[in-house]
Amino acid sequence: MSAHQSRLSSADAAWLHMDRPTNLMVINSILLFDEALDWERLTEIVRNRLVAPYPRFRQRVIEGGPLLGAAHWQDDPDFELARHMHRRGLPAPGDAETLRNLAGDLASMPLDREKPLWEMYLIDGPGEGSAVIVRMHHCIADGIALASVMLSLTDSAPEEVPGVGAAPRSGSARPGIRGTVGEVVAAALSPALGAASTGARVGGVVAREGMRVLAHPPRAIELLGGLNADGRALGKLLFTSADQDSALRGELGVARAVAWSRPLSLARVKDVAHAQGATVNDVLLGAVSGALRGYLSARGEEPHAIRALVPVNLRAEQAPAPDELGNRFGLVFLTLPVDLPNRRERLHELKRRMDEIKDSPEGLVSYAVLEGVGLTPPQLESRIVDIFTAKATAVMTNVPGPREAVYLAGSPLRTVLVWAPTAGSVGMSVSIFSYNGEITVGLLVHEHLVPDSEAILERLHGELAAMARLKPAVKGRVG
């Protein structure tokens, strides 16, 4: 392919084809400012620091092409920045609630496949301030890479000249679908695993046992017991049973809603983590687990464990995002101990499960699986996505942002809000973002499933306050 045309990686193609009207693969974010942003200055910064250095923001996706009919990136001959950057005022009364409704409406709208898959809105308001809403398709890059890209638009001081001295970057298809579900998944895995012995042995289990291993996960784990760590990780991804039904799972609609927490003190969360012998992420996910427990109880349900999909970054730490961006992360299953009534026990169990994940190859193995899925026909890929997403209720992400305050178009950035997308049958994402000593938690939900998402966030604040009152853990253990 020419310099102006390049094939999507199989992982990026997988995210492209996961788009559905009920679950769009779009990463949504909002940057909040206490003062009015300079539109002309913002436009020039985006032109010079986003569009010029990163080809994906001036390229569109073309399905089919000269290389085995694969989806590929192609320069948009009609590219104009004005088709991607928009300015509008908030409707009356122009408050935070109005902004939340606008962001939810936009999160429900697909991006135009006839042009590069991103858009940005400068919103005049709330109040005397501004908000910048950014929407980027997941096939362009993962959350870590996009956070790095957005950071490249900012400066460490307000007097930077637009477009000069930009901040350094941070960090073959067979027709039809046949066979058992096990055979379908094995077919998707084989391109990613090739002739590796792990893939062969797992594929053999699937071929021999078919639907029986999917219907009886303990039998699958028993059969895979003799495999190495990679094989066991693959078996966990493949044979984990569907997550239990709850008020958070169900038939999905098109309308999405977003909500976000009040800013949380990173220093305070670190104090709780230190006192309990845990990490900041452990504490935050423990608070999320407690909030979901309280929410389900208020909905009249007996709280039970909930499984989440958690992204695992596979890029080298502090490595700058490549110009081609792309996705380089795996997904692991984390069971949130929503069923445990004691906060200290929840945190102890959550830390144990997170430590197990950190010491396992699950992230790398799931990335290989995703690459294999991206090589399958869209109809087959859709079926595989349904199989895997039935195993989880939510997506949980945690992306670190700048530790110090930064400026965009000369104005200090106050708060960053992020919402990760959900795929298949998953209906909720919980996105944690830290910036300048504060943490925000964003919820993306299906409106008819969770009509009162802010109730979850209020419980989150209460959980963190209660965890801060826990007695320090005995040295060397959480519980």
N, C-alpha and C positions, 0 to 999 in steps of 0.2 A: 504494500500500500504506500501511497505517497506521503510526504511529510505533512500533508493537510488531511490525511485520512488514516486512522489507526483503529485496530480492532479493540473492542471492549475486552478486558480480562474476563475470564469465566466467572470470577467472584462478582465483578461489577455487573455483568450480564444477569446474574442471579437476582441482584437487588433491583435491577431494571424491570425484570419480568414479574417480580412480586407485587407490583402495583395492582390494586383492585379498587373499585369505587368505594368499598367499605373500609379499606386500609391502604392509604396512599403512602408510598415509600419516600416521604419528604421530611427532611429535618427542618423544623421550624424554630426560630429564635427571635427574641426581642432584646434590643439594647435600649436602656432607659437613660434619659438625660434630664437634668433640672433646668436647662436653658434651651432656647431655640437653636437648632442646628442650622448651619449655613449650607443651603441646598447646592449652590454652585461648587463650593469647596468639597462637599461630600461627593458630588458627581465626578470631579476630577480625580479625587483619591481612588475611587472605585475603578475608574478608567485606567489609571496608571499602576495601581498596586494589585488589582484583582484580575481585570480582563487582559491586560498586557502580559503579565508573567505566567498566567495559568491558562493554557489553551482550552481547557474544558468549559470555561465561561464564555467562550465565543464559538463553541462547536455544538452541533445538535447530534442526536443519535439517529442513525439510519438502520432500520431493520433489514437484514439481508444484504448481500454484497458479494464481491468477487472471491472472498475467501470462505468457501463452504457455506455461503449464505449467512455468515455470522453478523451480529449487530456490530456497528462500528461508529467511531466518532468522525465527523466530517465538518469542516469549516462552514459556518452558516453564511451563505452568500449575501443574505439580507440583514446581517447583524447590525443592529443599532442599539446603543446603550439605552436610548429612550424607550425601547420596547421592554426593558427589564427593570428600569428604575422609575418609580411612581411617587408622586407626592399628593397627599390628601389631608384634610382636616378631620378631626373626630366629630361625629354627629353629636348633637346635644344629648346629654348635658356635658359631654367631653371629659368624663372622669375615668378612673381606672376600670370600672365595671364596663364602660363602653369600649375601652381598649380590649378588655378580655373577650367581649362578644365579637369584636372585629377579628381578633386573632383566631378565635374558634371558627368563624365563618371561612377565613382564608385557609385554615388547616383542613377544611372539608373540600377544598377545590383542587382538582388536579392541575399540574403544570402543563403548559402547551407543548406537545411533543414535536411541533413544527419548528421550534426554536430552542436554543440552549436552555437547559432545565434548571433555571434559577430565576428569582425575582426579589426585588428589594423595594420596600415602601418607607418613605419618610413621612411620619405622622406628626402633624402639628398638634401637640397635646400629649398627655393630659395636662391641664392647667397651662402654665407658662413654659413647660418643658417640651421635649420631643421624644419620640420613640422611633426606632428603626426596626422594622420587621423584615427578617431575612428568611427566605425559603429556598432550600437547595435539595435536589433529588439525591437520594442515597447512592445512586450509581456513580455520582461524581466523586464521592469520598466518604470516609467514615467520620464519626464525630470528632475524634482526636485531630485528624488532618484538617477538618473544617475549622476547628477552634484555632489552629495554627494560622490558617488562611485569614480568618477574621482578625487575629492579632496583628497580622502584617498591615492591616489598614490603619492601625492606631499608632500613636506616638507617646513617648514618655513625658512630653511637655507640650503645652498648647501652642508654642510659637513655631512649630515645624512648618516648612513650606510645602504645600500640597504637591505630591508626586515626587518630592525630593527627600532623601534621607529617611526612607520608609523604615519602620521598625524591623529588625531582623526576624526571620521566621523561627518560631519555636521548634520549640519542638514541632460420529455422524448419526444422524437421527433416523430412527426407524419409525414408519407410520404406525399409529394406533398405540393402545396401551393394553397389554395382556398380562396374564399371570396373577399370582397372589400379591398382596401388598408387600410382603417380604421380598419377592422377586423384583418388584418395582423399585424398592429402595436399594437393593443390591445392584441393580442396573445403573442407578444414579451414582453409587459410590465407586464403581469400578473405574471410570475415567480418572478420578482423583487419586485412587490408590494404586492404579496400575497393577503390576505383577507382584507388589509387595506381599510378603507372607501373611501379614496381618489381614489385609484386604481379602486375600484368598480364603483364609480360615473363617473369617466372619461371613463372607459370601457363601461359604460351604454350609455354615450353620443355617443361614437364611434359606438356602436352596433345599436343604434336607427337611427343615422343620416348617417352612412356610408360615401360614397364619398362626400355627400353634404357639410359636415363640412370642408373637405379638399379643396374643390373647393371654399368655401366661408368662409375664416377664421374669418371675423367679426361675422358670425353666431355662430361659435364655441366658440368664446370668450364670446358672449352673453349667451350661454348655460352654460358656466363654471363660470359665474359671481358670483354665489352663493357659490363657493367652497372656502376653506381656502387657505392660501398662497401656500401650497404645491400643491394643485390642480391647482391654477392659473399658477404656474411655470410649471407644467406638461403640461397644456394646451398650454402655449407659445411654449414649445419644440415641441409639437405634431402638432399644427395647424398653426404655422408660415408659410406663403406662400413661394414659391420658390423665390430665389433672382433674380433680374433683369439681363437680358443678358448684356454683355459688352465685351470689348476686353480682359478682364481678365478671362472670362468664355468661354467654348467651348469644342469641342471634344479633348480628351486628347491623347497624344502619349506616347511612351516609353521614349524618350530622355528627360532628365532633365538637367537644368542648375542651377548653384549656383553663387551668387555674394555676396559681403559684403561691408559695408560702411568703410570709413576711421574712425579711432578711434574718438569717441565723448567724450568731457570732461563731466564727471558726475557732477562736481561742477558747470559747466556752465548751464547744464540742470536743476540742483536744483535751481539755481538762477532764471531762467525763471519760474519754478514752483512756487517758493515762491512769486515772483512778481505778479503772476496771481492767487494766491490762489488755486493752483491745486497741483497734485502729479506729480512726475517724470514720472510715467506711462501715466498720462493724456497728458503731454506735448509730449512724444514720439509718442503716438497714434495720437495726433493732427497733428504732423509733418508728420506721415505716411499718414493720411487722405489728407493733403494738397498736398503731393507728388503724390498720386494716382489721385487726381483731375487734377493736371497739366499734368500728363502722359496721362490720358484719353482725355483731351483737345487736346494734341499734336497728338493723334491718330485720331482726327476728331470726337470725341464723345462729346455729351452734358453730363457733369458730373452728376452723380446721386448717391444717398446713396448706400453704399455697406455693405452687412452684413458679419460679421466675426465670426468665432468660436474661443472663448477665453477659454483656460484651467483655471480651478480654483483649486488650491491646497487644498486637504482635509486632509493633514497630520498636526499633531501638529507642531507648529513652533519650530525650533531648535531640533526636535526629530531626532535621528539618523535613517538612513534607516535600516529596518530589514534585516537580512541575506538573507531572501527569496525575498527581493525587491518587485516587483509587482507594479501595477498601483493603485493609490489612488487619483484620481482627477475627477472633473466633467467638462462639457463643457457648456458654456453659449453663447447665441447669443448677439452680440454687433453690432449695426448699426452704421457704421462710417459715419459722416456727410460730406461726400465728395461733396454733393450737395451745401453746404453753401460756398459762395465766400469769406466771411470775416473771417480772421484767429482768431480773438478774439471770434467771434460767434461760430466758429467750436470748439474751446477749451471749451467754456462755455457749449455747448450742449454735447460734449463728456464727460465732467466731470459729468454733470447731469445724463447721461445714465450709466456711470460707478458707480456712487453712488447708483443708483437704483439696479444695479446688486449686489453690495456689501451687500445691506440690504435685499436681497431676498434669498430663499432657492434653487435657480435654480441649483447651483453646486451639492448639495446633491441629488436633484431629478434626475438630468441627470446621475449621477453616478449609481443610482438605475436602471435607464433605461438601461444603458450600461451593467450592470450585467445581466439584463433580456435578452438583445440581445445576450450575450455570451452563453446563455443556449439554443438558438434556432439552428436548423439545418443550416449549412453554406449557403444553397440556400436561405432560408428565411432571414438569417442575411444579405446577400448581397442586397436583395431587400429593407430591412429596412434602410441599410446604404445609398442606393441611395435616398430614401425618405428624410432622414435627411440632407444629404450633398447637396442636391439640394437647400437648404435654405440658403446656404452661398457661398461666393466667395473665401474667404481666411481663413487661420488659423493665429492667432496672439498670440505669446507667449512671456513671459518676465521672465527670470530665473536669479536670483542674484547669482553671484559667489563670490570668496574671495575678501575681501576689501583691503587686503595687497598682495604684490607680493609673489608668491610661487615658489618652485623649483621642477623640475622633473629630476631625474637621475643626480642631481647636477647642472643642467642648469636653469637659470631664465626663467620662462614662460612669454613671452611678451604679447600675445594676444590670446583670446579664441573666436572661431567662431562656431556658432551652427545653424543647420537647422532642424526644426521640420518637420515631415512627413505630408502629406495630404491624406485624405481618400475619397473614392467614386468619386464624380464628381468635388471636389475642386482641383484647379490647382495651388495654390500659398500659400506659408507660409512666414510669416514675423517673424523672431526670434530675440529677443532682449536679449543680455547677458551683464552683468556688471562685471568688474574685475579690481581691483587695480586702481580705480578712472577713468576708461574709460568704455565706452559703445560701443558695436558693434552691427550692425543690419545686419542680414543675410537674403537673399532672396533665396527661392527655387521655381523655376517656370518650367513650361513646355515650352520647347524651341520654339516650333512653335506658341504658344500663345503669349509669351512675349520674342521676340528675342533680346530685348535690355534692360534687367533688370537693368543694371547699370545706365540707364537714370532715373529710379525711385529713386535710391540711391543718385544721384546728386541732384535731386529735394528735397530729404529729407534734405540734408545739407543746401540747400537754405532756406527751410522752417524753420529750427531751427534758422538760422541766422536772419530771418525776425521776428520770435517770440521773439527773444532776444531784438529787437528794439521796441516792443510794450510798451506802457505806462503801468505802474503798475495798476492793477485792484483796483477799489474802495474796501476798507476794507470790508470783509464779502461777496464779490461776485466776480465772474470771469469776467462777461461781463460788 
